[in-house]
Every structure is written in C-alpha cells, then in structure tokens.
Amino acid sequence: MLEELLLAAGENGLELDVDRRAREFTVSFKTGASPEKARAIIYPILAALEDNFLVKVSGAPACLMPDAFEHFAWPLGEKGPFKRVEACGTCALSGRCPGVNKAWTGAAGLLNPVLPAPAEIVIELNKNCNLACRACFGRTGEELPLKTAEKALREAAALGIKSARFTGGEPLLHPGLEKLLRLARKLGFYTLLNTNAVLFTTAIARRLKGLIDNALVSLPGIDEAGHAAGSGTAGQFGRKKTALKLLRASGVKVLRAGTVVSKPLAKDFERWHKAVARLGFDIWELYRPMMTPAALAAAPEFKISRKDFIKLANKISARKTAGLRTVLANPVPYCALPAAARPFALGARFDDGWTRLVLDASGVYKPSYPSTEFLGRTLAGAWAHPFLKKTRAAAWLPVTCRRCAMLSACLGGSRFQAEAAGDIFGADPWMRK
C-alpha cells in the first residue's frame, strides 16, 4: 500500500525525500502539482509514517490540510508568488503564512482556515484532589459551577469544536461530572477525561459507560512504593490497576498514561516502559516538568536538565518494538532533541493556546494548565484575545525559529519555561543558540 502511495506521489507532482537516520520524511510540491490529488495522497502517507517519522510538507499552505497543519513547513517570511484567499481571513496562521501559490487556480474550494476556533476545550472542573502528587502545580480547592461548565460546552459546540476534555484537580470529585459527560455526548463531542483513576469504581464505571472516549491516567509510579512516593498517598496503586480494567470495560477506546519526567524515571526508563506496557496502556505520555523554583526545591527529583532529557529521548527513539507508543507530550524545542527523537515529540501545539484553551476552575479561560495569563470568560473572546494573536503570529520568535522547517510542530518550545526565565515571549531556556 505504501509503495503504491509513493509511486502515485511522484506521478502527481510530489517530490519525496527520506532521511532514515534522522527519521525525517519530506513531501515537496513541484510546479504544476494538483492540490486535490496531492491531498488525497498525503493523508494516507501521514497515517502510515507519522508515528515513526517527522513528516514535513513544503510548498503548500496548511489550509490544504488544516487538521494536519503541524506537518506544513512554510516558515515566516518566505517569499514567492503568493496571494491571500478567503480562507486566510479567519486562519490562526494568517500572521505567518504567505498565502496560496498563485498558480493554484480553482483550488480555493479545497482550502479551509486552520483553527478558526480551538480544536479542543479543556474544562478544569476543580482544583481538589484525593492525591498529593509531588509534581502537581496547584491544589487550591476551587470548583467550577456546573452551569458555567454547561455554558462553556454549548458555546464550544456552537463554534464547531470537536473535542471536550474534563480535568482537575480530580474531576471524579466534581458532583456534576456525569451530567457534563452526558451533555458533551449529546452535543456530539469526542470526550476525554484526565484522572488519577483511583476513584473509578464499578458503580462509577456503570454510570459513565459509553460516555468517555479517551482517558489520560496520571502515573507517578509503577509499583506500590513508587506510586505512594510520587502521589503522596499510600495504598492506591492496586486501586489504580483495577480502575484501568474498569475504564476499558466502560468503553474507553484510548487509554493513556501520563508521567512527569523525573531523574529516577530517566535513569530506569526500560523498567518503567515494560511496566507501563503491562498495565495495558495504548500510549505513554512523558512530560517535561512545568514547576516553579519553589516546587522544584521541594521535589528536586524533577529538576531535569536538557542533558538528562536528551538521554531519555535517545532511549525512546532507540526502541524498535511495537506496542506501547511513547511520546514527549508537552513543549520541548525540537532543536534541543536528537533528530531521531523528534518524531516522538508533540511540540507545543497542545499547550500555550496554540490549538486549545483551558477553562480554569475560576471560570476564566487561559492558554494552558499552569498559565496565569487569563483571557476572559467567553471562548470566542479568549480565542481572539490579543495575547493569543501575538502568540500565533510568532514574530517574537528568534529568526532561526521563524526560518525553521519544523516551526509548525515545535512552535518555539514552552512559554511557561520562557516566562520562568524572565520573558513569556522570550526564548525557551532549552533552545539551542
């Protein structure tokens, strides 16, 4: 199947290049390539390769495939015979994309703006939790009113947003969770739940059956002692293992583990990987710590250097066995990673307001979980906020970033880490000079 696609690509004006060592696969539009035929070929190529290769598409605007915008390499300032079209008006990339090639006559009907609204709404139901994880960035006791959450879901549906995520704190402690999941299902959302899972009992599984598509379960340890140390609460690991089976039985299609990277994990990655796979997860998400200096002082095992992270990234990229997919799931500059590890890094696109917004438990939108940049109380207003417009234009990034072919995937690393270093629109401290 893949051989047929690659042959068809060449026959339809696409030039292909592969660097197996760096795990990079590049698709370039040649003069005269048909946008419609090319799109039909590129989608299945992405599906076949993107788990193991960093796939880049050049010579075409992301509005040709807006749901795969992160693969398009169209750096800021690129010059050429371009023109603006109707899709540019509400496109989140309009501040850095030069437009459509003028030779694409009749292609306007194929083009759709990238992210005219967020791809996902994240509803932080509370800041209460039954655990006390050492890497947690806040437990203040706030709880989002049910009516505020319902209003947010209805606005998100009206804007065409497809995914709704419920998180906390611990969302299973919120009395309105079931009602909200039922509303989300009625409104047609793909539903995600972030949970530590230990409260997910047989009774809850019965009540929530068929309401959760995707569950992200925090995993601070892989045995009873490690979980107790990481979660600050003893005796919960057995409950978590039982809950994982209940989540599957309740209809969860994708089960993910989420772990903040610590020095012990980085050192003992293989043992962790085997244990996470045995627990039955589909995906293991590893997070660069997003913690204040005070939090790191209290939990020094999370004080990870770029060198530590590179060693871990090399271990991830060296694994060749099928099964559990392991990814670096929050912002890390691609230039800080070995080339072979970049296909396993999701970049910044799920953070900092690039593709989704978080409704804080206080009822105000923000760009990401740890952010203190509040954007207002309506989803549409928050998405159009000057702070996010400045973020998406990316003019604040160093010239090397704006010229980088991986810009749309990397997005300049973490704004949390940049702010901690002195300037939210400054360089991520792990970015290579």
N, C-alpha and C positions, 0 to 999 in steps of 0.2 A: 504493500500500500504506500509506504513512504517513498520507495523508489519511483513509483508512478507519479507521485506528487512532485518530486524533484525534477523529473523529466518534464512534466507539464509546466513547471515554473519556468524552465529555460525556453520552452516553446512559446510562452506568453509574456516575454519581455522582462523577466525577473532574473537578476544575476545572483548566484548563491556563492557564499564563501564560508568555509568552516575551519576553525582553529580548534582541533581536538584537545590540545594541551591546555589551552585557556578556557575550553568549553564555551566558545563563542560561535554562534551561527548567525550570519548576516544575510539579509534579503535586501537587495537594492533594485529600485525601479529604474529600468533603462528607458531611454526616449522611445515613446510610442507604446509603452506598456498599457494594457487595458486595465483601468481601475477595477472594473466589475469582475473580470476574470481573475485578476491578481488577488482580490479579496477572497474569492472562493477557494483559492489555493493556499493562501497564507494561514487562514484559520485552522485547517487540519494540521499544517506544519507546526503551528504553535502547540496544538494539543498533543502532538507526538513528541516534541522536543523540549518544551519549556521547563519540565521538571529537572532536566539534567544539563541544559544548555542555556546560556544567556542569549536569547534570540533578539536580534535588533533588526528593525526595518527602517531603511533610509530612502529618501527621495519621494516621500509621500506624507501628507498631513495625517495626524492621528484621527481626524474626523472621518476618515475612511473606515476605521475600525475603532470607534470610541471606547468600547469595552475592553480594548487591549492597548490603550494609549501608552502604557508604560514601556512598550516594546519599540515605540517610534523614536528614532534618533533624528530630531530636527532642531539642532541647537539654536539658541538665541543669537540673532544677528546674521544668520545665514542669508546670503544674497542670491538672487536669481529671478527668473521671470514669473513672479508670483502675483496673485490677485486675491482680494478678500471676497468672500461669498456670504450668502445669508447665514450659513451655519456659524460663521465667525462671531456673529452678534452676541450670542449667549454662551460661547465656549469658554470654559475655565482656562484654556491655554492661549487665549487670544493675545495675552500680553507678551508671549514669547514665540508664537508660531508665525511664520511669514505669510501664511495663507496657502492657496492651492496653485499648483502649476497651471499657467495659462493654457497649456496645451490640452488640458482636460476638459474639452468642450463637451457639454452634455452630461458631465459627471455630477453636477450639483445635486441631483436627486438621490445620489448614493450617500451624500455626506450629512452627518449629524453632529451637532456640537458635543464636545467632550464635557461631561459633568455640568450641565446647566443647573443641576441640583446635586446634592450629595448622593453617593451610591448607597450609603447606609446611615441610619440614625442609631445612635447608641444611647440608651436610656439608663442613666445611673440611678437606680431605684432607691438606694440608701448608701449610707456610709457606716452601717453597722455590720459586724461580722462575728461569727461564733469562734473564729480562729484569731491568732495574733501573729501572722507571718512576719518574719524579720525584714523582708524586702518590701512590705506594703508601704504605699506612700500616703496613707491617710485614713484614719477612722475617727470621724468627728461626730457621729451619731445622728446626722441629718437623714431625713426620709422624705422622698418626693411624694407630694399628694397624688392620689390616684387620678383625680380629674386633670391635673397638669400632664400626667403621662398619657392619658387618653387623648387629650387635645393635641399633644405632640404627634401621636400616631396618626391621627386624622389629617393633620397638616402634611405630614410626610407622605401619606398615601395620595393626597391631592397634588403634591409636587412630582409624583411618579417615582418616588424612592422605592426600591425593591426589597431591601433588607432591613430588619429591625432587630437590634441586639439589646438584651436585658442584662445588666450587670450591677455591681455594687461597689463596695461592701459585699454582702452576700444576698443576692436577690431572692433566695428562698425564704429569707426572713421578712420579706415585704408581704403584707396581707393581700395585696391586690395583684400578685404575680399571675395567678391563674386567669383572672378576668382579663388582664392585659394580653396574655398569650392568646386567649380566645378572640379578642378584638383584632389582634395582629393577624391571626389566621383568617378571620372574616374579611379583613381588608386586603388580603392577598399577599402578605409579606412572607419572605423567606425568614424564618425565625432562628435566632442564635441566643444561647444562654451561656454567660460566663459564671461559673460557680465553683466552690471548693468541693461540692457534691456530697459532703458527709451527712447533710440533712435530707438527702434524696432517698426517702424510704419507699417501701412497697406501696403504701397508701398514696403518697405523692405521685409515684410513677403511674398509678392507676388514674389519678385525676388529670395528669398532664399528658396522658398517652396521645400521641399524634400531633402534639402542639409544638414540639421542638424539632427543628431540622438539624441543628448543628450545636454541639456543646463543647465549650472550652473549659477544661477542668484544671485548676491550679494544682501543680505537683511539686511541692517544695522538698520532697524526699522520696526515696524508692523502697524504703523499708520502715518498720515501726519507729525505730530510733531516729532515723534521718528525718522522717516526716514530723515527728514530735519536735525535734530541734528546729526545723525550718518553719513550722507552723506555730510554734509557741504553745502547742496544746497536745497533751499526750493521749494515746489511745484512740486515735482517729483513722489510722491507716487501714485497718480492717474494714471499717465502715466505708471508706472510700472505694476499696476494691469491690465490695458488694454493690455500691451505688453505680459503679461503671457497668455492671451487668444489667442493673435496673434501667439505666439510661438507654442502653441498646434495646432492651425489651419494650421500652416505652415508645420506640420508633425513631430514635435519634439516628440519622443516617451517617453523619460525620462526627467522629469523636476525637477531640484534640486534647493533648496535654500541653500545659503552659508552665515553663520553668524559668525563673530569673537566674542568669548565669552567675555561679559562684566559683571561687577558686577550687574548692573540692570537686565540683562537677567537672570543670575544665580538666582537672588532673585525672579524673577517673571516668572519662566520657564513655568508654566502651562498656563498662559495667552498668552505667546509667542507661545507655541505649538498649542493651539487652533486657533490662528490667522494664523499661517503658514499653518495649515491643510485647513483652509477655503479658502486660496488663491489658492489651487489646486495643491500644490507640491506633488511629489511622495516621495522625500527624503529630509530631512533637515540635512545639514552638519554643525556641530559646530566645530570651530577651536580654539585651544589654541593660544593665541596671540603670534606672532613672530615679536616682535617690539624691537627696540633699546632702551636703557635707556632714550635717549633724546625724542624719540617718546612717550614712556610711561609717561614721565614727562609732555608732552603736552596733553596727553589724559589719565589721571590716572584711568579712569573707566575700562581700560583694564589691569590694574596691578592685575592679578589674582594669588592667591596663590594656592598651592596644596590642601589646605583645602577647598577653595572655589570650586575647580574643583571636588573634591570628593563628595561634597554635590550635585553638579549638576549631576554627574554621577549616584548617588543614585536615583535621581529623574527620570532620563532616564530609568534606569533598572527597576524601580517600575511600569512603565506604562504597562498595560496589554491589552489596546485596540488596535484593528487592524487599519490599515490605514497608516498614515504618518510614515515612518521609520526615526528614528532619530539616527545619528551616530556621534561619536567623530572622526573627519576625518583626523586629522594630528597628528604628533608624540607626544604620551604620553606614558611613560614607563608603562607597564602593572602592574608592582609591585606598582605603585602609585595609582592604581584604585581598588575599591572594586571588588572582584571576580565576582559578579553578573553583573557588568557593562562591563566586558572585551569583551563579545560578541558584544558590540556596539562600540568598539574601533577598528579602522582600523590599528593602529600601525603606523610604519614609512615607510611602503613599498611604498607609493606614493610620498615620499619625499627623499631628500638626495642622489638621484641617485641609489636607490635600484632597481627600476623597470622602471623608465622613466627618460628622460633627457629634459631639457628646453633649447630651443634656445633663448638666450637673444636678446633683440631688437638691440643690437650692432652687432649681427651676430656670437656670440661665445656661445658655449654650456656651461651649468652649471648644477649642480645636482638638484637644486630646485629654486623656485621663489626668495627667499630672499638671496640666496647664492652669495658669491663673489669669489668662487673658480671656475675659468674659465678653461675649459678642451680642448679647441681647436675649430676649425671651421668645422670639419667633424664629422658626427655622429658616424661612426665606430671608429675613433680615440679617440673620447671622451669616448665611452663605454669601450675602452681598456686602458684608462688613468691610470697611477699608483695610483692616488688618489682614484679612484673607486675600483681598485683591492684591495687596502688596506682596504677600507670601507667594501667590501663584504666578505673579509676573516674573519673579526670580531675578530681578535686576540687581538685587542686593548680593547675589552670589558672586564669588570671585570669577574673573574672566575665564579661568581654566575650567571651572564648572560649567559655565554657560556655553562653552565650546565643546563640552564632553559629549560623546555619543551615548553615554549612559545616563544623561541628565534626567530623563523622564522616569527612570527606575530608581535612581539614587536620591534625587531631589535634595542633595546637599547635606544629608545626614540629619542630626537631631537639633531641633530648635530648643528643646529643654537643656541639652548639654551646652549649646551655644550661649544660652542665657546664663547658665551657671558659670560660664567662662567670662561673662561680662556684657554680652550683647545678643539679644534674641535673634537679630539678623546678622550676626557675625558668623565666623567660621566655627564649625563643629571642631572641638579640640583634637579629634582623631583624624581630621582631614590632612592629607599629605600636602606639604607646602609646594 
